Amino acid sequence: MIDEPTCWLCGRPLGRRVEQHHPVPKSRGGRETRPVHPICHRALHATFTNKELEKAGDDPAALAANPELARFLAWIAGKPADFHAPTRRRKSA
């Protein structure tokens, strides 16, 4: 039995559209990528700055500890792999 590929962030099976997320942003020297749903990728970048993503590194659990992202992950958990919805923009500081 072949394991179905899953999203690095939410753990749901991947659908037809897959994006590659750099856990350590390219602008901060990151090279490795992880497969994510487009909606998960947008949620990451709407929630965190590149500096915050660099600090969390390759640890999706550290990112999920953020209350805003935790709400997103709880909401997306039951959605189909190719589900798409508009992503809220990051609040300005």
Order of alpha helices (4+ residues) and beta strands (2+ residues): beta-beta-alpha-alpha-alpha-alpha
